[in-house]
Amino acid sequence: MLKYLAKRGITYVVMIFLTTSAGYFLAVSSLKPALLEQERIPRPTPEQVADSMRLKGLDPDLSPWERYVDWLTAIVTRWDWGRSPNGAYINAEFGDRVWISTRLFLASIVLTLVIGVALGVYSAARQYKFQDRVITSYSYLAHIVPAPIAYFLVQLGAININESVGERIFYVTGISTPGVEPGWPQFVDMLAHYVVPTVAITLVGWGAYQIAQRQYLLDNVNADFVRTARAKGLSRNQAIARHALRVSFIPVAQSIAFTIPAIFAGGFFAEKIFAWPGVGSWSIDAISLQDVNAATATLAYGSVIFAIGAVLADFATTLVDPRVRVQ
């Protein structure tokens, strides 16, 4: 197992390094923070702009390769990801925001997987019945509606509930209320701010799992091994639960590698709509502010998330598929 983890770890480290390096060259070639600096009022002189960029490690007079070597050396020797054009340190900015994004998406990912698979099994067991048609129709609708619009609709629904009740039950923006006392009141306030964005991301995300789990399970319901189990005395539900479900979950488990990064990517819109200052909203702002180092840091973060998802998918496949063994 340790040998397997080492091999996989080396593979993903190389992948992260290559994608991050390519992303840096692309960012340094297309983003020009010095041009944005020249638009300030009062307008600085070209010499002042050049000096400011040089002090922040963003010297525009250096070639992309020279800037890359300086940037990579700082990361390897000091784990310093550089500075933004406004002078902020990437390490500090990223550290604050990554915890916010993780808190938001972790619960959504777990709920998406559990609810999607459970509803997929439930609808497959009731194929073409009213419950199956309602659940599956919603899942297809969730695919059609763009995620930002779905998040906005959930936000409007929470606002309407607050107005109907006459008091604020759901918080639709922000991560906390200023001035709340530490301890239990602060914890309750945090949960209240979690509810709406978590529900929004989950409602959009579990549809894909429901459709996939339902289809794969229906493909195995009438398989030979299921009929053999029923011939030995198991009921239909027992045969499905003990045999068909495990086989049908294999491709769903393998899709975890792609679903976790997808939820994080889609959550970028959620952070903007619900005003959560996480990595997603920060990465969008980095592009508009011509921030080379922040854009590269978020790309590296996305690569790490994909690698984590791929490792989790490998382990999930190993657990549910007895034909697979980690060598």
N, C-alpha and C positions, 0 to 999 in steps of 0.2 A: 504493500500500500504506500509506504513512504517513497519507494522508488518511482511508483506511478505518479505521486504528487509532485516529486521533483521534476520529472520529465514534463508534466503538464505545466508546472510553474515556469520552467525555462522557456517553453514554447510561447506562453502568454506574455512573459516579460519581453521577449524579442518582438512579439506582435505589437505590444504597447509602445516599445521604443521606436519601431519603424513608423507606426501611425502618428505618434506624437512628433517625431522629427519631420515627417512629411507635412504635418499640419503647421509646424513652426515656419518652414520655408514658404508655405502658401500664405500664411498670415503676414510674415515680414515682407513679402513681395506685394501684397495687395492692400494692407492697412498702412496708412500714412499718418501717424499721430502728429508729426510735425506740421502738416498742413492744417490740421484742426487747431493746433496751438496758435497758428498765425491769425486765426479769426477772432481771437480774444479782443476785448476792449478794456483799456487802451491797447492798440495793436503793438505787439513787441517787435523788435528788430530781428532780422534773420540771425544775427549773432546771438541774441538773447535766447531765441528758440533753440539754436544748435547747442548752446551751453546747457540749457534746461534738459534737453533730451539726453545729452551726454552724461550728465550727473545721474540720470535715472536708468542708465544702461540701454538707452534707445537711440544711440548715435546714428543719425541717418546717413552720415558720411561713410560709415563702414559698409562693406559688402555683406550680403546675406550670409555667406559662409563665415565671415569673421564674427558677426553677431551671434550666429548659431554656436560657434565654438565657445565664446564668452558665456552665453546662456547655459550651455550644457555643462561647462566647467563649474559654474556656480551651483548648479543642481547637484552634481556628483560630489563636490567637495563640501558644500555648506547647506545643501537642500534648500537653496534660495531660488525661487521661481521668478525672481525679478520684481519690477515695480510697474505700476500703471502710469499713464501720462499725467494723472493728477497727483502723483507722488505716493499713492497708497502701496503698501507691500502686498504682493499676491498671496503670500503664505497666510497673513492675518485675514485678508478678505475672504479667501477660500475656506479657511478653517471655520470661520463663523457661519458661513452659508451652507457648507456641506452637512453640518449637523442639523440645520433647519430642514434641508431637503430630505435627509435620511429619516428624520422623525415623521415627516409628512408621508413619504412613499412606502415606508416599511409596513405599516398597517394596511395600506391599500393593496400592496402586493400579496400579502397573506390572504386578505379577504377576497381578492380577485381569484386566486387559485382555488381556495376552498369553495366559495360560492359557485364559481363556474363549473368545476368538476361535479359538485353535488347536484346542481340543476341539470347538468348534462346526463347524469345517471337517472335522475328522476324523470326527465322528459323521455329518455329512451325506453324506460320501463313502461311508459304510457304513450307509446307511439301512436300518433294521429288522434289522440284524445284532446279534449279541450285544453287541459293543462299544458300538454306538449305544444299545441299550436300557439298558445299565448306566450309561453316562455321563448320558444324558438323565433317567433315573429319579433319579439322585443330584441333578441340578440342580433337579428339581421338589421333591425332599425338602428341599433347602436353602431353598426358598421357604416351605415349610410350617413348618419349625422356627424359632421366634423366635431372633434373633441372640444375646441373652444366654444362652439355653440352649445354643446351639451352642458359644459360647465356653467355657462352663462344662464341656461335655463334652470339648472339646479339652484343657482344663486338667486334668481328671481323667485323661485318657489319658496325658498327660505325667507325672503323678504316679505312675500305675501302672507306667509304663516305668522310672521312677527306682527304685521299690520292687522291681521284678523284677530289675533289674541289681544292685541293692545299693549304688548310689552315685548322686549327683545328676548327671545328664546334662543335663537341661533345667531352666531356671529358670522357674517359673510365676508369680512375682510380682516386682515391683520393676524398676528400670531399670539397677541396677548393684550390685555387692557392695562394701560398705564396706571400706576398707583395702587394696584391690588396688593394686599398684605401677603407676605411670604407664608409658606405652609399650605394648609389645606385649601384656603380660598384661592391661592395662586394655581394649585393643581386643578381645581374645578374650572377655573377660568381657562386654563390651557386646553382641557378636554372640550370645553364649549367652542373654542376656536378650531379644534380639530374636526368636528363633526361634519360640517358642510363640505369642505374640500375632500375629506376622505370618502364621504358618500359619493361625491361627484366622480372622482377618479375610479372608484369601484364600480359604479353603475355603467361607466363607459367600458371598463376593462374586462369584466367577466363574460361578456357575450361571446368573445372568440373561443374561450375555453369551453363554454357550454355547447357551442356548435360542434367543435372538434370532438369533445368527449361523447356527445350523443351519436355522432356519425360513426366513430370508431367502435363504440359499444354495439350499435346496431349491426355492424359488419361482422361481429363475432357472436351474436346471440344464437344464430343457427349454425355455427361451426360444428365440426365433427366432435371436437373435445367437449363442447357443451352438451350435445345430444348424448354422448357417452355418459357424462355425469348425471344427466336426468334419467338415463336408463338404469343407473345404479341406485336410484331411489331419491335423488335430490329433487326438490321442487324447482320450478323455473327461476324464482327469485334467488334461491340458494345457489343454483348453478351459475347464475349471472354474477352474484356477489363473490363467489369463491374462485371462479375461473375466467369468465368473459371480462369482468371488470379489470382484473389484473393485466390481462393481455392488451386490452383497449387503452389502458393508461400509459403504456410504453411510449407511443408517439407524442402523447400530451406531455409527458415528463421531459422528452427531448426538446420540446418547444420552449421550455423555461429559459434556455440560453438566449432566446430572442425576445421573449416577453418581458423579462425584467428590464433590459435596456429600453424597450419600447414604452413601458410605463414611465420610466424616468424621462424619456424624451417628450412624451405627451404631457407629463406633469409640468414641463416648462410653461405651457400655456396656463395651467392651473395656478402656478405661482404668480403669474402676471394678473390673472383675473381676481384671485383671492388675496392679492397683495401680501404674499409670503416672500420675504427677501432671501430666497434660496439660490442655489447654483444656477437654476434655469433662468430666472430673471436676470441674474448677474451676467450670464453668458450672452444673452440678447443685448444687454446694455454694452457689453464689451465690444461687440461689432460696431454699434453706432458710435462709440467713443474711440474707435480705431485702436483698441487696446490689444496689442500683439500677445503679450504674456498672459493676460486673462483668457483670451480666446484659446491659446494653446493649452493652458491648464485645464479648461473645461473639456477639451478634446481628450486629454489624457485621462481625465476622470471618467468620461464615457467609455473609453477603452478598458479601464479597470472594471467598470460595472459589467461590461460584456464578458470579460474573462471570468468574473465571479459567477455570472449566470451560466456560463458554459460548464464550469466545474460543478455547480449544483445540478445541472442537467445530467452530467455523467454519473454522479452519485445516485440521483433519482432513478436513472435507467438501470443502474446496477441493482438497486433494491427491488424493483418491480419485475425485472427480467432475469430469470434464473439462468438463461443461456449466456448472459454477459458476466464475465469475471474480470476483475481488475488485476492485471498481471504487472 
